[in-house]
């Protein structure tokens, strides 16, 4: 299995794309809350094969955070649960929504990114990792070539 990652995508770049959601392995939407020097951020992500939780794998949306107040965390959890469901679990600085709706399409990720940006008045950085992309897909899916980073490994 080959893997390729697109780093530091904007909402607008993702909106222009039309990739195969079945090839997404993981995605991450990082919300950087201003001022940036306060290091306040929330990262919402999903792994197709589940996110490690202690010694088991949990399917569903997960988020991590840094320097965020409990009130804002409650708002993040409520927004995600209202939109995607799931049972809340916490482990360190990660909050899991076990068995929440799984999303992988550009349309769904753009929609979530815009909600996060508006609600938390944050800058958004999106990362998506794909499996088994061929050269034709890389050139035709509309993702910026200069943000593509192949991940070394099995070919």
GROMACS elastic network, one bead per residue, 0.5 to 0.9 nm:
[ bonds ]
;  ai    aj funct       b0    kb
    1   131     6  0.64609   500
    1   132     6  0.57541   500
    1   153     6  0.81409   500
    1   154     6  0.58319   500
    1   155     6  0.58639   500
    2   130     6  0.82992   500
    2   131     6  0.56030   500
    2   133     6  0.72794   500
    2   150     6  0.81782   500
    2   151     6  0.74664   500
    2   152     6  0.79481   500
    2   153     6  0.68976   500
    2   154     6  0.59900   500
    2   155     6  0.53060   500
    3    25     6  0.86300   500
    3   129     6  0.68445   500
    3   130     6  0.55892   500
    3   132     6  0.61052   500
    3   133     6  0.73821   500
    3   149     6  0.89619   500
    3   150     6  0.62703   500
    3   151     6  0.54377   500
    3   152     6  0.76629   500
    3   153     6  0.78867   500
    3   154     6  0.85734   500
    3   155     6  0.87621   500
    4   128     6  0.84412   500
    4   129     6  0.56436   500
    4   130     6  0.52907   500
    4   131     6  0.65129   500
    4   132     6  0.79688   500
    4   133     6  0.73174   500
    4   148     6  0.68422   500
    4   149     6  0.58304   500
    4   151     6  0.54853   500
    4   152     6  0.87565   500
    5   127     6  0.70599   500
    5   128     6  0.56989   500
    5   130     6  0.62411   500
    5   131     6  0.89197   500
    5   147     6  0.80736   500
    5   148     6  0.57710   500
    5   149     6  0.51633   500
    5   150     6  0.61274   500
    5   151     6  0.69618   500
    6     9     6  0.69191   500
    6   126     6  0.82513   500
    6   127     6  0.56023   500
    6   128     6  0.53894   500
    6   129     6  0.63702   500
    6   130     6  0.84112   500
    6   143     6  0.78416   500
    6   144     6  0.80455   500
    6   145     6  0.84829   500
    6   146     6  0.87358   500
    6   147     6  0.52371   500
    6   149     6  0.61510   500
    6   150     6  0.86058   500
    7   125     6  0.80824   500
    7   126     6  0.67150   500
    7   128     6  0.69327   500
    7   129     6  0.86363   500
    7   147     6  0.54746   500
    7   148     6  0.67298   500
    7   149     6  0.74374   500
    8   124     6  0.87183   500
    8   125     6  0.51563   500
    8   126     6  0.54327   500
    8   127     6  0.58563   500
    8   147     6  0.70371   500
    9    12     6  0.81174   500
    9    13     6  0.60877   500
    9    14     6  0.65451   500
    9   124     6  0.84948   500
    9   125     6  0.58143   500
    9   127     6  0.62542   500
    9   128     6  0.84560   500
    9   143     6  0.85496   500
    9   144     6  0.82329   500
    9   147     6  0.73633   500
   10    13     6  0.51721   500
   10    14     6  0.63052   500
   10    15     6  0.85275   500
   10   124     6  0.67679   500
   10   125     6  0.59017   500
   10   126     6  0.62861   500
   11    14     6  0.51879   500
   11    15     6  0.60321   500
   11    16     6  0.88104   500
   11   109     6  0.85569   500
   11   110     6  0.59447   500
   11   113     6  0.68587   500
   11   114     6  0.75262   500
   11   124     6  0.72889   500
   11   125     6  0.77983   500
   11   126     6  0.74061   500
   12    16     6  0.64525   500
   12   110     6  0.82329   500
   13    16     6  0.53723   500
   13    17     6  0.67661   500
   13   142     6  0.81384   500
   13   143     6  0.67395   500
   13   144     6  0.73291   500
   14    17     6  0.52746   500
   14    18     6  0.83238   500
   14   106     6  0.61811   500
   14   107     6  0.83199   500
   14   109     6  0.81482   500
   14   110     6  0.67613   500
   14   126     6  0.82127   500
   14   142     6  0.83075   500
   14   143     6  0.69381   500
   15    18     6  0.80711   500
   15   106     6  0.64399   500
   15   107     6  0.68180   500
   15   109     6  0.87550   500
   15   110     6  0.62105   500
   16   106     6  0.86226   500
   16   141     6  0.87712   500
   16   142     6  0.62585   500
   16   143     6  0.75232   500
   17   106     6  0.68540   500
   17   140     6  0.87861   500
   17   141     6  0.55719   500
   17   143     6  0.55389   500
   17   144     6  0.88877   500
   18    21     6  0.87617   500
   18   105     6  0.83737   500
   18   106     6  0.68051   500
   18   107     6  0.87470   500
   18   140     6  0.83056   500
   18   141     6  0.51216   500
   18   142     6  0.63538   500
   18   143     6  0.81622   500
   19    22     6  0.87798   500
   19    23     6  0.81740   500
   19    24     6  0.87988   500
   19   105     6  0.76172   500
   19   106     6  0.72307   500
   19   137     6  0.76920   500
   19   138     6  0.89374   500
   19   140     6  0.83927   500
   19   142     6  0.76636   500
   19   143     6  0.82526   500
   20    23     6  0.57370   500
   20    24     6  0.74758   500
   20   104     6  0.88590   500
   20   105     6  0.74846   500
   20   106     6  0.88955   500
   20   137     6  0.87637   500
   20   141     6  0.82023   500
   21    24     6  0.54157   500
   21    25     6  0.89335   500
   21   103     6  0.84885   500
   21   104     6  0.51996   500
   21   106     6  0.75283   500
   21   130     6  0.87905   500
   22    25     6  0.81736   500
   22   104     6  0.75334   500
   22   105     6  0.84154   500
   22   130     6  0.87949   500
   22   131     6  0.89535   500
   23   104     6  0.88395   500
   23   129     6  0.84393   500
   23   130     6  0.52872   500
   23   131     6  0.53521   500
   23   132     6  0.70667   500
   23   133     6  0.74510   500
   24    27     6  0.74342   500
   24    47     6  0.88018   500
   24    48     6  0.74676   500
   24   104     6  0.64412   500
   24   105     6  0.84251   500
   24   128     6  0.69939   500
   24   129     6  0.58504   500
   24   131     6  0.64133   500
   25    46     6  0.84011   500
   25    47     6  0.60562   500
   25    48     6  0.52001   500
   25    49     6  0.75781   500
   25   104     6  0.86323   500
   25   128     6  0.77946   500
   25   129     6  0.56080   500
   25   130     6  0.53869   500
   25   131     6  0.63353   500
   26    45     6  0.72787   500
   26    46     6  0.55708   500
   26    48     6  0.59580   500
   26    49     6  0.86330   500
   26   104     6  0.81574   500
   26   127     6  0.83033   500
   26   128     6  0.59422   500
   26   129     6  0.52946   500
   26   130     6  0.72779   500
   27    44     6  0.83713   500
   27    45     6  0.55043   500
   27    46     6  0.57297   500
   27    47     6  0.69657   500
   27    48     6  0.89192   500
   27   104     6  0.76629   500
   27   109     6  0.86406   500
   27   126     6  0.73540   500
   27   127     6  0.55704   500
   27   129     6  0.62295   500
   27   130     6  0.89632   500
   28    43     6  0.65430   500
   28    44     6  0.56929   500
   28    46     6  0.68113   500
   28    63     6  0.89949   500
   28   125     6  0.81147   500
   28   126     6  0.57048   500
   28   127     6  0.51681   500
   28   128     6  0.65185   500
   28   129     6  0.89907   500
   29    42     6  0.82349   500
   29    43     6  0.55498   500
   29    44     6  0.51707   500
   29    45     6  0.62198   500
   29   109     6  0.82424   500
   29   112     6  0.86414   500
   29   113     6  0.67407   500
   29   116     6  0.88943   500
   29   124     6  0.66364   500
   29   125     6  0.58200   500
   29   127     6  0.66193   500
   29   128     6  0.88618   500
   30    41     6  0.69360   500
   30    42     6  0.58630   500
   30    44     6  0.63978   500
   30    45     6  0.84321   500
   30   113     6  0.88049   500
   30   123     6  0.79912   500
   30   124     6  0.56317   500
   30   125     6  0.51345   500
   30   126     6  0.63312   500
   30   127     6  0.83881   500
   31    40     6  0.85180   500
   31    41     6  0.54243   500
   31    42     6  0.51108   500
   31    43     6  0.60234   500
   31    44     6  0.80896   500
   31   113     6  0.84455   500
   31   116     6  0.71296   500
   31   117     6  0.69864   500
   31   120     6  0.79052   500
   31   121     6  0.86987   500
   31   122     6  0.54442   500
   31   123     6  0.56136   500
   31   125     6  0.67626   500
   31   126     6  0.89713   500
   32    35     6  0.84322   500
   32    36     6  0.67087   500
   32    39     6  0.77230   500
   32    40     6  0.62018   500
   32    42     6  0.67510   500
   32    43     6  0.85255   500
   32   117     6  0.89738   500
   32   120     6  0.88219   500
   32   121     6  0.86726   500
   32   122     6  0.51878   500
   32   123     6  0.50617   500
   32   124     6  0.64484   500
   32   125     6  0.80882   500
   33    36     6  0.63403   500
   33    38     6  0.83097   500
   33    39     6  0.77809   500
   33    40     6  0.53884   500
   33    41     6  0.56176   500
   33    42     6  0.80685   500
   33   120     6  0.69404   500
   33   121     6  0.67123   500
   33   123     6  0.65844   500
   34    37     6  0.77068   500
   34    38     6  0.74088   500
   34    39     6  0.83553   500
   34    40     6  0.73106   500
   34    41     6  0.88169   500
   34   121     6  0.78369   500
   34   122     6  0.65649   500
   34   123     6  0.78390   500
   35    38     6  0.58407   500
   35    39     6  0.78180   500
   35    40     6  0.79303   500
   36    39     6  0.55311   500
   36    40     6  0.68289   500
   36    41     6  0.86077   500
   37    40     6  0.80365   500
   38    67     6  0.77302   500
   39    66     6  0.68945   500
   39    67     6  0.67030   500
   40    65     6  0.75813   500
   40    66     6  0.54357   500
   40    67     6  0.50150   500
   40    68     6  0.60416   500
   41    64     6  0.83233   500
   41    65     6  0.56412   500
   41    66     6  0.54482   500
   41    67     6  0.71345   500
   41    68     6  0.70657   500
   41   122     6  0.84661   500
   42    63     6  0.67836   500
   42    64     6  0.57436   500
   42    66     6  0.66733   500
   42    68     6  0.78148   500
   42    73     6  0.87863   500
   42    76     6  0.86933   500
   43    62     6  0.83008   500
   43    63     6  0.52785   500
   43    64     6  0.51654   500
   43    65     6  0.62410   500
   44    61     6  0.70858   500
   44    62     6  0.58312   500
   44    64     6  0.66420   500
   44    65     6  0.88160   500
   45    60     6  0.88460   500
   45    61     6  0.59534   500
   45    62     6  0.54271   500
   45    63     6  0.59541   500
   45    64     6  0.83957   500
   46    49     6  0.87710   500
   46    50     6  0.74436   500
   46    51     6  0.71926   500
   46    59     6  0.79437   500
   46    60     6  0.63909   500
   46    61     6  0.50748   500
   46    62     6  0.61135   500
   46    63     6  0.84673   500
   46   102     6  0.76929   500
   46   103     6  0.81476   500
   46   104     6  0.85964   500
   47    50     6  0.51089   500
   47    51     6  0.57749   500
   47    59     6  0.75033   500
   47    60     6  0.78107   500
   47    61     6  0.80909   500
   47    62     6  0.88012   500
   48    51     6  0.82092   500
   48    59     6  0.74421   500
   48    60     6  0.83897   500
   48   102     6  0.81024   500
   48   104     6  0.87079   500
   49    57     6  0.77659   500
   49    58     6  0.83976   500
   49    59     6  0.70146   500
   50    53     6  0.89167   500
   50    56     6  0.87889   500
   50    57     6  0.50264   500
   50    60     6  0.70257   500
   51    56     6  0.82401   500
   51    57     6  0.52396   500
   51    58     6  0.51117   500
   51    59     6  0.63374   500
   51    60     6  0.78643   500
   51    61     6  0.86994   500
   51    62     6  0.77316   500
   51    96     6  0.85341   500
   52    55     6  0.67297   500
   52    56     6  0.58472   500
   52    58     6  0.62827   500
   53    56     6  0.53365   500
   53    57     6  0.57279   500
   53    58     6  0.62605   500
   53    90     6  0.88927   500
   53    91     6  0.71644   500
   53    96     6  0.84622   500
   54    57     6  0.80784   500
   54    91     6  0.78686   500
   58    61     6  0.89770   500
   58    96     6  0.76759   500
   58    97     6  0.84282   500
   58    98     6  0.59412   500
   58    99     6  0.74791   500
   59    62     6  0.87555   500
   59    96     6  0.85860   500
   59    97     6  0.80139   500
   59    98     6  0.57604   500
   59    99     6  0.54372   500
   59   100     6  0.73699   500
   59   102     6  0.80229   500
   60    84     6  0.88058   500
   60    86     6  0.72571   500
   60    96     6  0.70755   500
   60    97     6  0.56276   500
   60    98     6  0.51271   500
   60   101     6  0.63856   500
   60   102     6  0.58538   500
   60   103     6  0.88700   500
   61    80     6  0.81169   500
   61    84     6  0.81103   500
   61    86     6  0.82287   500
   61    95     6  0.86494   500
   61    96     6  0.62266   500
   61    97     6  0.54391   500
   61    98     6  0.72161   500
   61    99     6  0.80146   500
   61   100     6  0.61771   500
   61   101     6  0.75528   500
   61   102     6  0.69208   500
   61   103     6  0.85087   500
   62    94     6  0.68200   500
   62    95     6  0.55936   500
   62    97     6  0.59783   500
   62    98     6  0.82214   500
   63    76     6  0.87398   500
   63    77     6  0.87018   500
   63    93     6  0.82868   500
   63    94     6  0.55166   500
   63    95     6  0.53171   500
   63    96     6  0.65925   500
   63    97     6  0.86575   500
   64    92     6  0.88056   500
   64    93     6  0.54976   500
   64    95     6  0.64068   500
   64    96     6  0.89334   500
   65    68     6  0.64018   500
   65    73     6  0.82043   500
   65    93     6  0.59881   500
   65    94     6  0.69542   500
   65    95     6  0.87839   500
   66    69     6  0.89912   500
   66    93     6  0.75625   500
   68    71     6  0.83123   500
   68    72     6  0.64926   500
   68    73     6  0.67404   500
   69    72     6  0.54062   500
   69    73     6  0.63569   500
   69    74     6  0.87364   500
   70    74     6  0.61032   500
   70    75     6  0.86175   500
   71    74     6  0.51343   500
   71    75     6  0.63525   500
   71    76     6  0.88201   500
   72    76     6  0.62350   500
   72    77     6  0.86510   500
   72   120     6  0.84594   500
   73    76     6  0.50340   500
   73    77     6  0.61711   500
   73    78     6  0.85018   500
   74    77     6  0.51600   500
   74    78     6  0.60465   500
   74    79     6  0.85373   500
   75    78     6  0.51082   500
   75    79     6  0.60321   500
   75    80     6  0.85527   500
   76    79     6  0.52225   500
   76    80     6  0.61757   500
   76    81     6  0.85091   500
   76   116     6  0.83632   500
   76   119     6  0.89571   500
   76   120     6  0.89454   500
   77    80     6  0.52570   500
   77    81     6  0.59698   500
   77    82     6  0.84090   500
   77    88     6  0.79872   500
   77    95     6  0.78881   500
   77    97     6  0.82984   500
   78    81     6  0.51197   500
   78    82     6  0.58848   500
   78    83     6  0.85115   500
   79    82     6  0.52217   500
   79    83     6  0.63063   500
   79    84     6  0.85274   500
   79   115     6  0.88743   500
   79   116     6  0.88786   500
   80    83     6  0.52290   500
   80    84     6  0.57312   500
   80    85     6  0.70481   500
   80    86     6  0.87100   500
   80    97     6  0.81736   500
   80   100     6  0.88549   500
   80   112     6  0.89064   500
   81    84     6  0.51970   500
   81    86     6  0.61519   500
   81    87     6  0.80681   500
   81    88     6  0.83437   500
   81    97     6  0.72825   500
   81   100     6  0.76483   500
   82    85     6  0.59723   500
   83   101     6  0.84807   500
   84    97     6  0.84855   500
   84   100     6  0.53366   500
   84   102     6  0.77837   500
   84   103     6  0.88970   500
   85    97     6  0.71938   500
   85    98     6  0.84750   500
   85    99     6  0.76060   500
   85   101     6  0.64240   500
   86    96     6  0.82631   500
   86    99     6  0.50186   500
   86   101     6  0.73326   500
   87    96     6  0.75999   500
   87    97     6  0.50064   500
   87    99     6  0.68734   500
   87   100     6  0.73007   500
   88    95     6  0.68110   500
   88    96     6  0.56114   500
   88    98     6  0.63675   500
   89    94     6  0.84477   500
   89    95     6  0.57796   500
   89    97     6  0.64331   500
   89    98     6  0.70873   500
   90    93     6  0.74760   500
   90    94     6  0.58557   500
   90    96     6  0.61122   500
   90    97     6  0.89121   500
   91    94     6  0.53268   500
   91    95     6  0.64471   500
   91    96     6  0.79889   500
   92    95     6  0.80377   500
   96   100     6  0.89138   500
   97   100     6  0.55672   500
   99   102     6  0.80645   500
  103   106     6  0.89444   500
  103   108     6  0.62606   500
  103   109     6  0.72169   500
  104   107     6  0.84501   500
  104   108     6  0.67527   500
  104   109     6  0.67765   500
  105   108     6  0.52900   500
  105   109     6  0.62702   500
  105   110     6  0.85643   500
  106   109     6  0.51294   500
  106   110     6  0.59533   500
  106   111     6  0.84750   500
  107   110     6  0.52107   500
  107   111     6  0.61810   500
  107   112     6  0.87304   500
  108   111     6  0.51005   500
  108   112     6  0.62383   500
  108   113     6  0.85520   500
  109   112     6  0.51208   500
  109   113     6  0.59588   500
  109   114     6  0.85225   500
  109   126     6  0.88308   500
  110   113     6  0.50222   500
  110   114     6  0.61067   500
  110   115     6  0.86166   500
  111   114     6  0.53053   500
  111   115     6  0.63546   500
  111   116     6  0.87932   500
  112   115     6  0.51286   500
  112   116     6  0.62220   500
  112   117     6  0.85802   500
  113   116     6  0.51728   500
  113   117     6  0.60511   500
  113   118     6  0.85790   500
  113   124     6  0.69455   500
  113   125     6  0.88322   500
  113   126     6  0.82781   500
  114   117     6  0.50307   500
  114   118     6  0.60727   500
  114   119     6  0.84403   500
  114   124     6  0.85347   500
  115   118     6  0.52814   500
  115   119     6  0.59638   500
  115   120     6  0.84234   500
  116   119     6  0.52250   500
  116   120     6  0.59022   500
  116   121     6  0.76903   500
  116   122     6  0.73471   500
  116   124     6  0.81719   500
  117   120     6  0.56042   500
  117   121     6  0.52151   500
  117   123     6  0.64265   500
  117   124     6  0.64857   500
  118   121     6  0.51731   500
  118   122     6  0.72065   500
  119   122     6  0.79966   500
  120   123     6  0.89071   500
  130   133     6  0.66918   500
  132   155     6  0.88437   500
  133   136     6  0.81457   500
  133   137     6  0.60545   500
  133   138     6  0.66185   500
  134   137     6  0.53739   500
  134   138     6  0.63646   500
  134   139     6  0.88995   500
  135   138     6  0.50558   500
  135   139     6  0.63532   500
  135   140     6  0.86247   500
  136   139     6  0.52830   500
  136   140     6  0.59956   500
  136   141     6  0.83809   500
  137   140     6  0.50791   500
  137   141     6  0.55983   500
  137   142     6  0.88223   500
  138   141     6  0.59848   500
  138   142     6  0.78476   500
  138   143     6  0.74400   500
  138   145     6  0.76581   500
  138   148     6  0.86719   500
  139   142     6  0.68612   500
  139   143     6  0.77984   500
  139   144     6  0.87861   500
  139   145     6  0.75830   500
  140   143     6  0.80080   500
  141   144     6  0.89891   500
  142   145     6  0.85477   500
  143   146     6  0.88594   500
  143   147     6  0.79220   500
  143   148     6  0.81608   500
  144   147     6  0.55830   500
  144   148     6  0.70179   500
  145   148     6  0.53738   500
  145   149     6  0.88455   500
  146   149     6  0.83280   500
  152   155     6  0.85181   500
